Amino acid sequence: IIDVDNLDFVANPEDLGGIINRIDAEINGLF
């Protein structure tokens, strides 16, 4: 589960990359 509400994309743009990596990992795990 990814909690996007706790992340600030403007203050922490690198967090967006982390989210993308987690999403990719979850997608790969599903298939």
MOTA-V182913 format. One record per pair of residues at least 24 apart in sequence whose ideal C-beta (glycine too) atoms are under 8 Angstrom apart, sorted by the first residue. I is the first residue (numbers start at 1). J is the second residue. D is the distance in whole Angstrom. If there is no record, write none. Layout:
I/J/D ; I/J/D
//
This chain:
2/26/8
//
